[in-house]
Every structure is written in C-alpha cells, then in structure tokens.
Amino acid sequence: MLEIRHLKTLVALRDADSMVDAAERLHLTQSALSHQFRELEERLGMQLFVRKTKPVRFSSAGLRLLRLADDVLPLMRGAERDMARLQGGSSGRLHMAIECHSCFQWLMPTIDQFREAWPEVELDLASGFAFAPLPALARGDLDLVVTSDPVELNGISYIPLFAYEALLAVANQHPLAAKAFIEPQDLAGEVLITYPVERDRLDIFNHFLEPADVEPLSIRTSELTIMMMQLVASGRGVCCLPNWAIHEYSSKGYVTVKKLGEKGLFSTLYAAVRTDMLDAAFMQDFLLTAKDTSFNTLAGVTAAREPGLSE
C-alpha cells in the first residue's frame, strides 16, 4: 500500500510548504502531485493534510507518515550508499571550488554529511575567488565547481542545485525603502557594496545594471556578509545578495529588501562537474546531499530547471 515515493512526496510538501514548490522539487506538475496525494488518501481512507493552508497543516495521519519518512528515508539513503560501496565506488577524489561567498551556509553541512558517508573519498575545498575555477575543472585540476554562471565547455555538465532571487538590501530609513521595486537608474547615485570579486561574476552587474548602461556612484567591498549588512544598516551603501543570504537580517528588521526590477532578478546555482565523473556513486550522492541540505537550510530557494548546457 505505502511506497517510498509517497513518503518522499510528503517530506517534499512539508519542506517546501506549498504544493507548487513541492511539485517543482520533485520535478512533477502540480496536478500530477495532487493526483498522487488523492490516490494515497483513497487507499488509506484518511486525509493527510488540509488543502489551501499556509503553512501546510497535516492531519494526524499525515504527521504519522512524516515520522515514518524521517525514520525510513535516511536508512534508504544509507543502504544505497552501502550498495554503491559494494560495487566498488567507495573511493575517489572530490576536489571542489566555489564562486559564491554566501554558499558556505549550506555547503559546509553538505560536506560534513558527505565526509561521514564517504570517508575513503579524498575531499578538498578551495575558494574560487582568486582564480578561474571552471578552466581548472576542464583541465582536471578540480572535480566540481559551484557556480551561477555556466559557460559552455567541452566535457563539462551543469547540474542545477536550486534557483534563488537576488534582492537589494537598503537601510530602513533609505528613500529606496519606500519604492515597490528598484530600477537600474535608482542605483546611479548609490554606493554599491559587494564581495571582492570581479564584477562580471555578479548578477547585479551582468543582468541588471549593465543592460541598462547604468553605473553605481562607487563600489565598496567586504569579505563578510555580516559586515556588508552593518554598512547597509548604517546608511553607507546598498547591497545585492541572494535571498537566502539576506533573509537572516531582513527577517529581524535590520535592513529592508527590495526586488530588482518589477519582475525580480532570478538566478540558478549549479554544480559544474566533468561529464565523465557524473556516474560516480559518490558524486551522485554529493549532488543529492547538496540539494537536500540547501532546501532544508535556506529560505526562499526553489527547484531549478536544467540549463541546457552540457558536454
């Protein structure tokens, strides 16, 4: 009667907190997911959750199945890892770099889980801020790069991890805090605070300011997100960050966040992997763990679409 897929869909609904987002995470249409839930409820003869509530409110039966899922699904993942080891995929090398300062929030828990599950894999993490990691990946110096800027390279595949919205943080008393959304020309007289990376790696330049031929008044850099937020809160500049990186500060009222453009500025974070390594059991498990961890720890991220860039 019960199947593993049913437990996975319930967990996705709990974690996503809406049918639309849960369907995206499971790569299903909303109607297909709704049909799956109706079919399960008919089999069980009980309702699992209350429709059209936010946050999703589960029935006693739904909560019982979620407890089962929390017990069973980790055991299933562990068994799958054991099977992969028995097939000879327990050792290898995973040298990675990141092009995203704020990614440490979800990447470090991912790495901790991976080290525990794959102790024989040689794991190394380098910052990609001081060198070009994608060419290093193509040369074989690296095995994985976390990036939001996929570039067509022979032998490299891009696996979408999650989608996110880039938001502008301004001081609560800043005149821009009263606007419904930010237009490029609004930043012509502003100090823009960024991480110390080349501007061609920053969404706000690539997809917002440069297409409108707008330059900020000046640029100020900081290594630490918390320092960037302190500068913004004290009125010394504005800052563009992913929604998950800024949520901690905006939710507590330290800063005000605004959409960039009427429709918002959205991007996707990818894991760039050499195509010949994609089928390695430890690589597949790392990618699954990364996706699970990001959805469980980051506010506002959603499932991403395939980019159409591959070997």
Disulfide bonds with the S-S distance in Angstrom:
Cys100-Cys103 2.33
